[in-house]
Amino acid sequence: MKLPSGFDTPVIIGKGAYGTVYRARQKQLDRQVVIKMIPFSREKYRNRHFQEAVTQAQLNLPCLPQVYDVLIWKENVCIVMQWIRSLNLQKSISILQNNELRLAIAEGVIKAVSAIHASGYAHRDIKPANILISASEGVFLIDLGFSTRNDLNNTSNSVRGTKGYIAPEILEKKERGRVDYFRADCYALGIVLKNILGYDRRYPLLEMLVDPDPSNRPSHAGEAYQIWKRQVNCRSLEYFTSEIDRGIRKIMPGTLLGSASQLTGLRRYKEAYRLCLETLQEVPGNPDALKMISSFAEKIRKRRTGSRVVMLSIISATAFISLIIILFLNRSQNLYNSGNANFTVSERLILPRPSDSISAGNVDIQYRYNPSETPSLTSEVHFRVKNLDCMIYIDGELVGQSSRRKPVIQCNLPPATYRILITGTNGEFIKSERIQVLPFSKIFMKIEKGQEKEGSQ
């Protein structure tokens, strides 16, 4: 139900293998138009669909809807055309019981096809679904996607049309390339007339049109129209305006309300409301339209309530996440500042990890972080000194001085490999060691005079 920009209130009035036909409102001009939306997968198909619009615009016949524009939208060729308030012959043939009205429709169809043939074009897809009946404007032919000039030298092997309406000579391979498409159109016209009038032998033209031998058919629809006028005398369609209008009012509400229901499901209530009002104009007091309109107020209220709940949920979630981030950053900074060491780590390359180093894991660190860069990655290092007064240096910087009253020195270090030096208070060498610090780890070093190895965790 999506349309190009500038159009809204879609109503599906036709759907087939090649695309979908919508009646829509052109917002800028506030008028009803038809949009034939044809998807294309390759460039050559796009050009073919463009040609349909060009052909219809150039013919400019009263039996063809006027083309307003053609545009490309999301890999669709969209042909914007005149909308005609009318009956589709395929959908309405069962409700048109008046025999005189059927004769008037049959004459209008023959006249419309003869007008196209007089312009040098063959329709090539004449069938009830492509015929519209308007009491005031006559009969219209739609869907010129297969139309072509009637060139007898055309050697095309393509079979186009609708099964049941394609002339036998098109289906027979031996005749391809030498088809008279005017006579082929006359065959399809004969099938349509039989659908309208039944197999009535009072009209010899019908049997002539569906003759399997194309040479026995009229050479074009104009000739068929002359034969028809000699055989049949009927009234014009304008005489049956009220009956055609009743048929429109019988079919239109179902089409409008079907689209209104789809729009309601998409929460496009304003467009659905517009279609309900149009239904009430066609059939005043229509109960389905009134019921749908009465439900809009409650649906809109629920939608607004739901929107508020969603917005409040988003705001609450955002505030909660922001609070968690702030608390986490503060905690990480506190962890970094809780150590006793106060030194700056140089940013030189890390030395290779010694085999006897004390570390938490087997991951080699390739880059030395500055504490200010990654406060949340720091690890705790505990120096436990037993019965010894000493000085503890890390990478040449004094970390702290231990004594019997202060046997534990703690500091926080970012990931890297460090050189640890322990000396006595008088400068006497006690121990030298390299340790590798990994993120979020704890390292314990036990220092005792005369002991060569330290414990780690």
VENSUL-V883304 format. One record per backbone hydrogen bond with DSSP energy under -1.0 kcal/mol. CO is the residue of the C=O (numbers start at 0). NH is the residue of the N-H. E is the energy in kcal/mol with one decimal. If there is no record, write none. Layout:
co: (CO CO)
nh: (NH NH)
e: (E E)
This chain:
co: (3 5 7 10 13 18 19 20 20 21 22 23 24 25 25 30 32 33 34 35 36 37 41 42 43 44 45 46 47 48 49 50 51 52 53 54 55 60 62 65 68 70 74 75 76 77 78 79 79 80 86 87 88 91 94 97 98 99 100 101 102 103 104 105 106 107 108 109 110 111 112 113 115 116 119 121 126 127 127 129 130 131 132 133 137 139 147 148 150 161 166 166 167 171 172 174 179 180 181 182 183 184 185 186 187 188 189 190 191 192 193 197 199 202 203 204 205 212 213 219 220 221 222 223 224 225 226 227 235 236 237 239 240 241 242 243 244 245 246 247 250 251 252 253 254 255 256 257 258 259 260 261 262 263 267 268 269 270 271 272 273 274 275 276 277 278 282 285 286 287 288 289 292 294 295 296 297 298 299 300 301 302 303 304 305 306 307 308 309 310 311 312 313 314 315 316 317 318 319 320 321 322 323 324 325 326 327 328 329 330 331 332 353 357 369 369 373 378 379 380 381 382 383 389 390 391 391 392 393 396 399 405 406 408 409 410 412 414 415 417 418 419 420 421 421 422 423 427 430 432 434 436 437 440 442 444 446 447)
nh: (6 26 24 22 20 15 36 12 13 34 10 32 7 29 30 25 23 80 21 78 19 76 45 46 47 48 49 50 51 52 53 54 55 56 57 58 59 63 140 81 79 77 39 72 37 70 35 67 68 33 132 91 92 94 96 101 102 103 104 105 106 107 108 109 110 111 112 113 114 115 116 117 120 119 149 147 129 89 130 141 88 139 86 137 133 131 121 150 153 164 169 170 171 174 175 177 183 184 185 186 187 188 189 190 191 192 193 194 195 196 197 199 202 205 207 208 209 215 216 223 224 225 226 227 228 229 230 231 238 239 240 243 244 245 246 247 248 249 250 251 254 255 256 257 258 259 260 261 262 263 264 265 267 266 271 272 273 274 275 276 277 278 279 280 281 282 285 289 290 291 292 293 295 298 299 300 301 302 303 304 305 306 307 308 309 310 311 312 313 314 315 316 317 318 319 320 321 322 323 324 325 326 327 328 329 330 331 332 333 334 335 336 356 435 372 373 376 412 442 410 444 408 446 401 422 398 399 420 396 393 391 402 384 382 339 380 378 368 436 434 394 432 392 429 430 390 426 423 421 419 417 415 440 379 381 383 385 450)
e: (-1.4 -2.0 -3.0 -2.9 -3.2 -2.7 -3.0 -2.4 -1.3 -3.0 -2.0 -2.9 -1.9 -1.7 -1.1 -3.2 -2.6 -3.2 -2.7 -2.4 -2.0 -3.1 -1.7 -2.2 -1.7 -2.2 -2.2 -2.0 -1.2 -1.3 -2.2 -2.9 -2.2 -2.2 -2.4 -2.2 -1.6 -1.7 -2.7 -2.4 -2.9 -3.3 -1.9 -2.5 -2.7 -2.2 -2.6 -2.9 -1.7 -2.5 -2.8 -1.7 -1.6 -1.2 -1.2 -1.9 -1.9 -2.0 -2.3 -2.6 -2.4 -2.0 -2.3 -2.2 -2.3 -2.1 -2.3 -2.2 -1.5 -1.5 -2.3 -2.1 -1.7 -1.8 -1.8 -1.8 -1.7 -1.0 -1.6 -2.1 -2.5 -2.5 -2.3 -1.9 -2.4 -2.6 -3.1 -2.0 -1.8 -2.5 -1.2 -1.1 -1.5 -1.5 -1.3 -1.7 -1.9 -2.4 -1.9 -1.6 -1.9 -2.7 -2.1 -1.8 -2.1 -2.5 -1.9 -1.7 -1.7 -3.2 -2.0 -2.1 -1.4 -1.6 -1.8 -2.4 -1.4 -1.8 -1.2 -1.5 -2.4 -1.6 -2.0 -2.5 -2.3 -1.3 -1.4 -2.9 -1.1 -1.9 -1.3 -2.5 -2.5 -2.0 -1.8 -2.1 -2.4 -1.3 -1.6 -3.2 -1.2 -2.6 -2.9 -1.8 -1.7 -2.3 -2.4 -1.5 -2.4 -2.2 -2.0 -1.2 -2.9 -1.7 -2.0 -2.8 -1.7 -1.7 -2.0 -2.2 -1.8 -2.1 -2.0 -1.5 -1.9 -3.2 -1.6 -2.1 -2.4 -2.1 -2.3 -2.2 -1.2 -2.0 -2.9 -2.1 -2.4 -2.2 -2.4 -2.4 -2.8 -2.3 -2.2 -2.4 -2.5 -2.4 -2.8 -2.4 -2.3 -2.5 -2.7 -2.6 -2.4 -2.4 -2.5 -2.5 -2.3 -2.2 -2.3 -2.4 -2.3 -2.6 -2.5 -2.6 -2.3 -2.4 -2.5 -2.2 -2.2 -2.3 -1.8 -2.1 -1.4 -1.2 -1.8 -1.4 -1.5 -2.6 -2.6 -2.0 -3.3 -2.5 -3.5 -2.2 -2.3 -3.4 -1.2 -2.5 -1.8 -2.9 -2.5 -1.6 -3.3 -3.3 -2.6 -2.8 -3.0 -1.1 -3.3 -2.3 -2.7 -2.8 -3.0 -2.3 -2.1 -3.6 -1.9 -3.3 -3.2 -4.5 -3.0 -1.1 -1.2 -1.8 -3.4 -3.6 -2.3 -2.3)
